[in-house]
Amino acid sequence: MRLPFHIDPVGRLLNDIGLAGPIVASAILAGDALLTSVLHRDLKRSLRLSAALAWLYLVISAVRCLAPIQSADNEIERVFRVIAAVALSLALAQTLFVLLVDFALGRNGKKPLRPMIRYGLLGVTFLVAALAGLRAGGVATVGVLAGGAVVIGGLGAAVAEVLRQVGAGVLVQYARPFEEGDVVKLVNHTRRGMVLGTNWRTTTLRSVDGLEHMVPNSEFVTQTVTNFGHGDRVFRREIEFDAMYEAPPERVRQAVISAMRDVPGVEPTPPATVILSAFKDSGVGYQLRYWTRRAVDYEVVDADVRARVWYAFARAGLGFPFPTRTLHLAREGDDRDGHRTVAARLQRASLFASLSEEAVLDIALHGREEPYGAAEVIVKAGEQGRSMHVILEGVVAVLADDGATVRRELFRLQAGDFFGEMSLITGAPRTATVVTVGATRTFVIDEPSFRAMITRHPDVAEALSEVLAQRQAELAEKLEERTIDDAQRRATKSVMLARLKGLFGLTDK
């Protein structure tokens, strides 16, 4: 009796599938096993899919070879043939993708490709492999592409926004306009934030107030993005302020630039600059430009800079204009009364303790007060000295300039002490840096006033020589780590007194 079906495994392999298919599937399994032993652990999972597809192909091939069928045109037979061809094609594509893209280009996972770029390449690879498998299985790929185009066209209106977001995400991943940790700002957003991560649709930013914002990637493609970096680059900030018309521009510029020394967050290079920007109704407009790396909290740096500008104006006797009219009714003698207050504080200083009230008042009339903020440099080592300071209020620290990164503190001075006299007398550069500990007010005596003071009040020279000898002994003990005895101090005092008398033409009584 003749069977209604026949079994012909060898003929099926040779005619429909061919011996190349099982050989390729076996090679894929062997290659996956070999690659698994050398690949990074994150890439080993990628080979499981190709191994599973290769086994699927071998199972389907075995079923097709051994299962009885009615004829070669059986529909089930064709479905199995197409599935087998697609499975083999995808298995081969997955293995080659891991070998060429992940292992070669991605350096075995040590510097992997961005996820969206990798998935995009993998999707294109699978699409091409699937079409090749369909064609090998006897399916007309032209019809498949045409039908897919019709379906995509019909769904285009519904998924247009999703596709736009995905496309924007791909562009952001490819162009890489920023990295994780960078501080960025969009032109249409009032706040800036630090980049935490980017996915296929959004980029997550953490703003300066601690909140996280998920911004669509399309906004990074269509808007101007400012990238401040993550502290590795300097950028410029601009502060606007006004001064009175009576203040010469050069005096304003020098006062403000001198106040920019050692401001936290302000970079010394490039240096800060002040430009005259406008002539306004009530005053002259200026623009202070400085450079910083503080992208996250540059508002704090701006606030410190504005505070320094205020103190600089106060020290220089400058004022800020405002659109009001003020009428001052001054009584005769008010100005002298103010100087008497300064003289009372000066007389508490050891330098002027031996002078009469009228003599100290005479000194107060020929000097000026200067206010300083906390942590502000009053004099700096290496600068030429043209004045000395008597501390009226506050405390200052005297720092050694020995080339170290962190300047060493020698000692502190408080109300009644003075500094800067050696550079004023000898004309030599400053030997130490003086920085305020807190809010400080000093009385400044410039070179002409100092000369007049020594000439009119010779007793100051005696007190000054005593203090200079004591000061030099303390500096020698701090810097040279040696002890100065009383005899050396008396000798230093005599030398200092003789030098002062010689400089100012004083004679011994």
Summary of the structure (lengths in Angstrom):
residues: 509
radius of gyration: 42.1
end to end distance: 153.5
largest distance: 153.5
contacts: 1483
relative contact order: 0.05
helix: 50%
strand: 19%
